[in-house]
């Protein structure tokens, strides 16, 4: 399977132009699965719940329909982060849309920093979708900080974790090595670039999107400060082999009765 990481620099609130730029990046490479950043078309720093709601979208609405059409046109699947509008509030969400019209929806479990002021905490847990013979799980940004996130997806059978991110701390890309190795899965962290400065606070995003193999190999390592779209081919068999030698299997050797 060909995996593409898409790294963009959205302008806060400029949804249409951000979507057009994402489409240009998507169309610049051929892949089976495209992984895009968190909040990839809205921007990140919301100043009020009203502002967030004005930019949040219905998961069955026109903006998500744009991604569905792109997946259909590319005969691919696309994983992306977006602000989801719901009856009870708004969620920092992610979705995978497939070329055959299905989707997997996720709401960020672990909210970071001021996200807690505006977003509701995710309530759907971690799940996996199978497409093209590959099992794909979703996570969003700060979820990486909690080992249980990626471990849960691995135990649910994920071959690859599509990790949509707006990272401002410098650690995740290095930590992905351990997360991939300890779970024997591919991790595709798609991160945005650039800075946002709103209401006197400036956040700078670290770019450097990475694709890491179950052996801890960095198959893709995008620049820290430039938009980019890059592709690598992955071997799903590596993610399904959980034995590291004839005595040790990282799933079978778990002893959860002692993990309390």
C-alpha positions as CSV (number, residue, x, y, z in Angstrom):
1,X,0.0,0.0,0.0
2,X,1.2,3.5,-0.8
3,X,0.9,6.0,2.1
4,X,1.1,9.7,1.5
5,X,1.7,12.3,4.2
6,X,0.3,15.7,3.5
7,X,1.8,18.7,5.4
8,X,0.1,22.1,5.0
9,X,0.0,25.6,6.4
10,X,-3.7,26.6,6.8
11,X,-4.7,30.2,7.2
12,X,-7.0,30.5,10.1
13,X,-10.7,30.6,9.1
14,X,-10.0,30.5,5.3
15,X,-11.8,27.2,4.8
16,X,-12.2,27.4,1.0
17,X,-8.7,28.4,0.2
18,X,-7.3,25.9,2.7
19,X,-9.3,23.1,1.0
20,X,-8.1,24.1,-2.4
21,X,-4.5,24.0,-1.3
22,X,-5.0,20.6,0.3
23,X,-6.5,19.3,-3.0
24,X,-3.4,20.6,-4.8
25,X,-1.1,18.7,-2.4
26,X,-3.2,15.6,-2.6
27,X,-3.2,15.6,-6.4
28,X,0.6,16.1,-6.5
29,X,1.2,12.5,-5.5
30,X,-0.4,9.1,-6.2
31,X,-1.2,7.0,-3.1
32,X,-3.8,4.6,-1.7
33,X,-4.1,6.3,1.7
34,X,-3.6,10.0,2.3
35,X,-3.0,11.3,5.9
36,X,-3.6,15.0,6.6
37,X,-3.1,17.1,9.7
38,X,-5.5,17.9,12.6
39,X,-7.9,20.7,11.9
40,X,-6.4,20.8,8.5
41,X,-8.8,23.4,6.9
42,X,-9.9,25.5,9.8
43,X,-6.8,26.6,11.7
44,X,-6.1,25.8,15.3
45,X,-6.4,28.7,17.7
46,X,-10.0,29.4,18.5
47,X,-10.9,32.3,20.8
48,X,-14.4,31.4,21.7
49,X,-17.0,28.6,21.4
50,X,-19.0,30.9,19.1
51,X,-16.0,31.2,16.7
52,X,-15.4,27.5,16.9
53,X,-19.0,26.7,16.1
54,X,-18.9,29.1,13.1
55,X,-16.0,27.1,11.6
56,X,-17.1,23.6,12.7
57,X,-18.8,21.4,10.1
58,X,-21.4,18.7,10.0
59,X,-19.8,15.3,9.5
60,X,-22.4,14.6,6.8
61,X,-22.3,18.1,5.3
62,X,-20.8,19.7,2.2
63,X,-17.2,20.1,3.4
64,X,-16.9,16.5,4.3
65,X,-18.5,15.7,1.0
66,X,-15.5,17.5,-0.6
67,X,-13.2,14.9,1.0
68,X,-15.5,12.1,0.0
69,X,-15.4,13.2,-3.6
70,X,-11.6,13.5,-3.5
71,X,-11.3,10.0,-2.2
72,X,-13.6,8.7,-4.9
73,X,-11.7,10.6,-7.6
74,X,-8.4,9.3,-6.4
75,X,-9.7,5.8,-5.8
76,X,-8.1,6.1,-2.4
77,X,-8.9,6.7,1.3
78,X,-8.2,10.1,3.0
79,X,-7.7,10.6,6.8
80,X,-8.1,14.2,8.0
81,X,-8.7,16.2,11.1
82,X,-11.6,18.7,11.3
83,X,-13.8,20.6,13.8
84,X,-17.0,18.7,14.2
85,X,-20.3,20.4,14.9
86,X,-22.7,18.3,17.0
87,X,-25.9,18.9,18.9
88,X,-24.1,19.0,22.3
89,X,-21.2,21.2,21.2
90,X,-18.1,20.8,19.1
91,X,-15.4,18.1,18.9
92,X,-11.8,18.0,17.7
93,X,-12.5,15.2,15.3
94,X,-10.9,13.1,12.6
95,X,-12.3,10.9,9.8
96,X,-11.3,8.4,7.2
97,X,-13.3,8.5,4.1
98,X,-12.9,5.6,1.6
99,X,-13.4,5.4,-2.2
100,X,-16.2,3.0,-1.7
101,X,-18.3,5.5,0.3
102,X,-17.6,4.3,3.9
103,X,-16.1,6.2,6.8
104,X,-14.6,5.9,10.2
105,X,-15.3,8.7,12.6
106,X,-13.2,9.6,15.7
107,X,-13.3,12.3,18.4
108,X,-10.1,13.3,20.1
109,X,-9.8,11.5,23.4
110,X,-7.0,13.6,25.0
111,X,-7.5,17.3,24.6
112,X,-4.4,19.6,24.7
113,X,-4.0,22.9,26.4
114,X,-6.7,25.5,25.6
115,X,-8.7,22.9,23.5
116,X,-10.3,22.1,26.8
117,X,-11.9,25.5,26.9
118,X,-13.8,25.1,23.6
119,X,-14.0,21.4,22.5
120,X,-15.9,18.6,24.2
121,X,-13.7,15.5,25.1
122,X,-14.0,12.7,22.7
123,X,-16.6,10.0,23.6
124,X,-16.2,7.4,20.9
125,X,-13.0,5.6,21.8
126,X,-10.5,4.1,19.4
127,X,-11.6,2.1,16.5
128,X,-10.3,0.6,13.2
129,X,-11.6,0.4,9.6
130,X,-10.5,-2.1,7.0
131,X,-10.0,-0.9,3.5
132,X,-8.1,-2.4,0.6
133,X,-7.1,-5.3,2.8
134,X,-5.5,-3.0,5.4
135,X,-6.8,-2.2,8.9
136,X,-6.5,1.6,9.7
137,X,-6.9,3.2,13.0
138,X,-7.3,6.9,13.8
139,X,-5.7,9.1,16.5
140,X,-5.4,12.9,16.9
141,X,-2.3,14.8,18.0
142,X,-1.9,14.7,21.8
143,X,-3.3,11.2,21.9
144,X,0.3,10.1,21.2
145,X,1.3,11.2,24.7
146,X,-0.8,8.4,26.2
147,X,0.7,4.9,25.3
148,X,-2.8,3.4,25.8
149,X,-4.0,5.2,22.7
150,X,-1.8,3.4,20.1
151,X,-1.8,0.2,22.1
152,X,-5.6,0.1,22.1
153,X,-5.6,0.5,18.3
154,X,-2.9,-2.2,17.9
155,X,-4.9,-4.6,20.0
156,X,-8.0,-3.9,17.9
157,X,-6.0,-5.0,14.9
158,X,-4.7,-1.8,13.3
159,X,-1.9,-2.3,10.8
160,X,-1.4,1.5,10.4
161,X,-2.3,4.4,12.7
162,X,-3.3,7.6,10.8
163,X,-2.2,10.2,13.3
164,X,-3.6,13.7,12.3
165,X,-1.6,16.3,14.2
166,X,-1.0,20.0,15.0
167,X,2.1,19.4,17.1
168,X,3.8,22.3,19.0
169,X,6.0,20.2,21.3
170,X,9.1,18.6,19.7
171,X,8.8,15.1,21.1
172,X,6.2,13.1,19.1
173,X,8.2,12.4,16.0
174,X,10.9,10.8,18.2
175,X,8.4,9.0,20.4
176,X,6.8,7.5,17.3
177,X,9.8,5.2,17.0
178,X,8.9,3.6,20.4
179,X,5.2,3.5,19.7
180,X,5.7,1.8,16.3
181,X,8.2,-0.7,17.7
182,X,6.3,-1.6,20.9
183,X,3.1,-2.2,19.0
184,X,4.6,-3.5,15.7
185,X,2.4,-1.1,13.6
186,X,3.0,1.6,11.1
187,X,2.5,5.2,12.4
188,X,1.7,8.0,10.0
189,X,2.0,11.3,11.8
190,X,0.8,14.1,9.5
191,X,1.6,17.5,11.1
192,X,1.0,21.1,9.9
193,X,3.6,23.8,9.6
194,X,3.8,27.5,10.3
195,X,2.6,29.7,13.2
196,X,-0.6,31.2,14.4
197,X,-0.8,34.3,16.6
198,X,-4.1,35.2,18.0
199,X,-5.1,37.3,21.0
200,X,-1.4,37.9,21.9
201,X,-0.4,34.2,21.9
202,X,1.8,32.7,19.2
203,X,2.0,29.0,18.5
204,X,4.5,27.5,16.1
205,X,3.9,24.1,14.7
206,X,6.8,21.7,14.3
207,X,6.1,20.1,10.8
208,X,8.4,17.2,10.3
209,X,5.7,14.7,9.5
210,X,6.9,11.1,9.7
211,X,6.0,7.6,8.7
212,X,7.5,4.9,10.9
213,X,7.5,1.2,10.3
214,X,6.9,-1.6,12.8
215,X,10.7,-2.0,12.9
216,X,11.2,1.6,13.9
217,X,12.4,2.6,10.4
218,X,11.7,6.2,9.3
219,X,10.2,5.7,5.9
220,X,9.2,9.3,5.5
221,X,10.5,12.4,7.2
222,X,9.1,15.7,5.9
223,X,10.7,19.1,6.3
224,X,10.0,21.2,9.4
225,X,9.0,24.4,7.7
226,X,7.6,23.7,4.2
227,X,4.4,22.3,2.8
228,X,4.9,18.9,1.4
229,X,3.4,15.7,0.1
230,X,5.5,12.5,0.1
231,X,4.7,8.8,-0.5
232,X,6.2,5.5,0.7
233,X,5.2,1.9,0.1
234,X,4.5,-0.2,3.2
235,X,4.5,-3.9,3.7
236,X,1.4,-4.9,5.7
237,X,2.9,-8.3,6.6
238,X,5.4,-6.5,8.9
239,X,2.5,-5.1,11.0
240,X,0.9,-8.5,11.3
241,X,3.9,-10.3,12.5
242,X,3.9,-9.8,16.2
243,X,6.7,-12.3,17.0
244,X,10.2,-10.8,17.5
245,X,11.7,-14.3,17.8
246,X,10.5,-17.9,18.3
247,X,9.9,-17.3,22.0
248,X,8.4,-13.8,22.1
249,X,5.2,-12.5,20.8
250,X,4.4,-8.9,21.8
251,X,0.7,-9.6,22.0
252,X,0.7,-13.1,23.4
253,X,3.4,-12.2,26.0
254,X,1.3,-9.4,27.5
255,X,0.3,-10.0,31.2
256,X,-2.5,-7.5,31.7
257,X,-3.4,-8.9,35.1
258,X,-0.2,-7.2,36.4
259,X,-0.8,-3.9,34.6
260,X,-2.9,-2.3,37.4
